[in-house]
């Protein structure tokens, strides 16, 4: 989880906030899920300190038991300490595919 929090801190350098998806564990669904999310985010924002920007909760998914959140990295750090949080994934993930090392050119045209 620390590597994810480090990525979020790095991504937030320009604007101060960053977006990520937070996955929860627990039996809640529907309206209960939205209330659990709201409560967890409010507690994390309070733990992050009075100078933090207000977090913005995005889409809440009952099926995935997850929600999107735009907030300062300190809020995500506080959420990571919550026992109900299973994992946090940044919304922007660096490209994982290898980059080509050579220029690939078109094959020569057939000349007859």
C-alpha positions in Angstrom: 0.0 0.0 0.0 2.9 2.3 0.6 4.0 2.2 -3.0 0.6 3.2 -4.1 0.5 6.1 -1.7 3.9 7.2 -3.0 2.5 7.1 -6.5 -0.4 9.2 -5.4 1.9 11.8 -3.8 3.9 12.0 -6.9 0.8 12.5 -9.1 -0.6 15.2 -6.8 2.5 17.4 -7.0 1.0 19.8 -9.5 -2.6 20.3 -8.4 -2.5 19.0 -4.9 -5.2 16.4 -5.5 -5.3 13.1 -7.2 -7.9 10.5 -8.2 -7.9 6.9 -7.2 -10.3 3.9 -6.8 -10.8 2.6 -3.3 -11.9 -1.0 -2.7 -13.7 -2.0 0.5 -14.4 -5.3 2.3 -17.7 -5.9 4.0 -21.2 -7.2 3.4 -22.8 -3.7 2.6 -24.6 -2.9 -0.6 -26.9 -0.3 -2.1 -27.7 2.6 0.2 -25.6 1.1 3.0 -22.6 1.1 0.8 -22.9 4.8 0.0 -23.3 5.6 3.7 -20.2 3.5 4.5 -18.2 5.3 1.8 -19.4 8.8 2.9 -18.5 8.0 6.6 -15.1 6.5 5.7 -14.2 9.5 3.5 -15.4 12.0 6.2 -13.3 10.3 8.9 -10.2 10.2 6.6 -10.6 13.9 5.8 -10.9 14.8 9.4 -7.8 12.6 10.2 -5.9 14.3 7.4 -6.2 17.7 9.1 -8.2 20.9 8.9 -6.2 22.4 6.0 -7.0 19.7 3.5 -9.3 20.3 0.5 -12.7 18.7 0.6 -12.6 15.2 -1.0 -14.9 14.5 -3.9 -16.6 11.1 -4.0 -17.3 9.9 -7.5 -19.0 6.7 -8.7 -19.8 4.1 -6.1 -19.9 0.5 -7.3 -21.9 -2.0 -5.3 -20.7 -4.9 -7.3 -17.0 -4.2 -7.0 -17.5 -2.7 -3.5 -15.4 0.3 -4.7 -15.6 4.0 -5.2 -13.7 6.7 -7.0 -12.3 9.6 -5.0 -10.5 12.8 -5.8 -8.6 14.0 -2.8 -5.2 15.0 -1.3 -2.7 12.2 -0.7 -3.1 12.7 3.1 -6.8 11.6 2.8 -5.8 8.5 0.9 -3.1 7.8 3.6 -5.8 8.1 6.3 -8.1 5.8 4.3 -5.4 3.2 3.9 -5.3 2.9 7.7 -9.1 2.1 7.8 -9.6 -1.7 8.4 -12.5 -1.7 5.9 -10.2 -0.6 3.0 -8.9 -3.6 1.0 -6.9 -1.7 -1.6 -6.3 1.6 -3.3 -5.5 1.9 -7.0 -4.5 5.1 -8.8 -6.7 6.2 -11.6 -3.7 6.9 -13.7 -1.3 4.0 -14.0 2.0 4.3 -15.9 2.3 2.3 -19.1 3.3 -1.3 -18.3 4.1 -2.3 -21.8 7.8 -2.2 -23.0 8.7 0.6 -25.3 10.2 -0.2 -28.7 14.0 0.3 -28.8 14.2 0.5 -32.6 12.4 2.4 -35.3 10.1 0.0 -37.1 9.9 0.9 -40.7 7.5 -0.2 -43.4 8.8 -3.2 -45.4 10.2 -2.4 -48.8 7.7 -2.2 -51.6 7.8 -5.1 -54.1 9.2 -3.9 -57.3 8.5 -6.2 -60.3 
